[in-house]
Amino acid sequence: MTNPEAWTDAATALADKVTANATEWRDAVSATPRHVLVPRWWERIPNSPAEAWEMVAPDFASKAHLSAAYSDATLVTRVGPTHADEAQPDEKPTGSPTSSSTLPGLIVSMLHRLDARPGHKVLDVGTGSGYSAALMGRRLGDENVTSVDVDSYLVQAARARLAEFGRNPRMEAIDATGELPESGYDRIMATVSVRPVPKTWLRALRPGGRLVTTIAHTALLITADMGDDGIARGSVQPDPATFMETRQEADYPPKLNEVFATAREDEGDEVRAADGPIPDLWQEWPLRWLFELDTPGIETRAAVYPDGKRCVWLLSADGSWSRSEQPESGSGTVHQGGARRLWDDLERVRRKWEEGNRFSLHSMTAELSADGSHLVAPGGAWRFAI
Ligand SMILES: C[S@@+](CC[C@H](N)C(=O)[O-])C[C@H]1O[C@@H](n2cnc3c(N)ncnc32)[C@H](O)[C@@H]1O
């Protein structure tokens, strides 16, 4: 066991690192014992074909525990339906993270963008470990903070752990895409991504209030200020931020493995030459997010083969798929199957983006209202419902 005060040194070092551009949050980061909120977590097993996770359960407040808790890293606490707190040490769950303690640097930069000040009434969407609620409570006053999560275990665990160090914000287990506990918020910050932007958030934000959120399946971070006309106007921020999307169940729907089984090598209903080089959607992320905005909900996968050939798959829940193959030299080939032509959609989005001089996604503006929310590309001709 380390010196019980060792965490404060570690928290101060973390604060030095993550609040350099947001000094108003320095005290809150230095004074918040993140290790109390995250006693156990999951780490991906390297090179595991099944994408399995293993538990990390260090001795409480040990050097290893403090080193992880006060690093600027995300700690995944729940995988699929399994929370590390409730799992057996030898469990190896597979699946996607369904809750985590977000990296402190990202929480702080979002809080800075939120421009929350002492006395503001704030809604923290996505309690998770309770870390963001703890920072807000310390600086803004617990009585001004409401934190909500869809998962009642998470809310109960966070409430008990926050109380251990004197933090008692209002906490509720609700699906935040539905009705909210209150209205008249000065600030709403979501550490879970959404699409559509819930109407209830826009109704609950008072004129002059600010919303900071991300759009599901993209890294687009939006900041918008509510006007007197019920429309929140804002923009896409330059710093990318990715969060898990909202869920209503204990886990997300399964990945499209059956569609992939067909798409992997089938000839398809249509084979054609690609219109230009096959993009690497993991490098060309602006194209990937634009495609997601235009044609939501398409699962993307990629592989590089030993001969240098690259493959990109687009998969849809309706069974439509495309496989685009780019040999190391020469032109690419596209295979498509099912009711929709997904690669045609991607090429259409790319052409339109090129006609728009490949505008920066951060130059898009946001118009959010309970009647409908949009991101608008420069010039106004291309609008995406979000
Ligand atoms: C990345 S974690 C939040 C991190 C947290 N703010 C922290 O500082 O530890 C996202 C959280 O959103 C929650 N969530 C998912 N869907 C939700 C929904 N529909 N309503 C409210 N919370 C939701 C998840 O259960 C998860 O705990």
The ligand as an SDF file (V2000), in Angstrom:
LIG
                    3D

 27 29  0  0  0  0  0  0  0  0999 V2000
  -17.9090    7.4270  -21.8770 C   0  0  0  0  0  0  0  0  0  0  0  0
  -19.0300    7.0250  -20.6060 S   0  0  0  0  0  0  0  0  0  0  0  0
  -19.1410    8.5150  -19.6640 C   0  0  0  0  0  0  0  0  0  0  0  0
  -17.8750    8.8960  -18.9350 C   0  0  0  0  0  0  0  0  0  0  0  0
  -18.1140    9.7100  -17.6960 C   0  0  0  0  0  0  0  0  0  0  0  0
  -18.6430   11.0230  -17.9530 N   0  0  0  0  0  0  0  0  0  0  0  0
  -16.8590    9.7790  -16.8330 C   0  0  0  0  0  0  0  0  0  0  0  0
  -16.3540   10.8740  -16.6130 O   0  0  0  0  0  0  0  0  0  0  0  0
  -16.4600    8.7250  -16.3550 O   0  0  0  0  0  0  0  0  0  0  0  0
  -20.5990    7.0780  -21.4590 C   0  0  0  0  0  0  0  0  0  0  0  0
  -21.7560    6.7290  -20.5650 C   0  0  0  0  0  0  0  0  0  0  0  0
  -22.9700    7.0210  -21.2560 O   0  0  0  0  0  0  0  0  0  0  0  0
  -23.9390    6.1320  -20.7560 C   0  0  0  0  0  0  0  0  0  0  0  0
  -25.1040    6.0800  -21.6630 N   0  0  0  0  0  0  0  0  0  0  0  0
  -25.2540    5.3340  -22.7780 C   0  0  0  0  0  0  0  0  0  0  0  0
  -26.4820    5.5150  -23.3030 N   0  0  0  0  0  0  0  0  0  0  0  0
  -27.1190    6.4080  -22.5080 C   0  0  0  0  0  0  0  0  0  0  0  0
  -28.4170    6.9740  -22.5400 C   0  0  0  0  0  0  0  0  0  0  0  0
  -29.3120    6.6430  -23.4710 N   0  0  0  0  0  0  0  0  0  0  0  0
  -28.7410    7.8540  -21.5580 N   0  0  0  0  0  0  0  0  0  0  0  0
  -27.8460    8.1760  -20.5780 C   0  0  0  0  0  0  0  0  0  0  0  0
  -26.6070    7.6480  -20.5110 N   0  0  0  0  0  0  0  0  0  0  0  0
  -26.2300    6.7810  -21.4570 C   0  0  0  0  0  0  0  0  0  0  0  0
  -23.1950    4.8090  -20.6470 C   0  0  0  0  0  0  0  0  0  0  0  0
  -23.8470    3.9250  -19.7640 O   0  0  0  0  0  0  0  0  0  0  0  0
  -21.8250    5.2690  -20.1760 C   0  0  0  0  0  0  0  0  0  0  0  0
  -21.7010    5.1410  -18.7960 O   0  0  0  0  0  0  0  0  0  0  0  0
  1  2  1  0
  2  3  1  0
  2 10  1  0
  3  4  1  0
  4  5  1  0
  5  6  1  0
  5  7  1  0
  7  8  2  0
  7  9  1  0
 10 11  1  0
 11 12  1  0
 11 26  1  0
 12 13  1  0
 13 14  1  0
 13 24  1  0
 14 15  1  0
 14 23  1  0
 15 16  2  0
 16 17  1  0
 17 18  1  0
 17 23  2  0
 18 19  1  0
 18 20  2  0
 20 21  1  0
 21 22  2  0
 22 23  1  0
 24 25  1  0
 24 26  1  0
 26 27  1  0
M  CHG  2   2   1   9  -1
M  END
$$$$
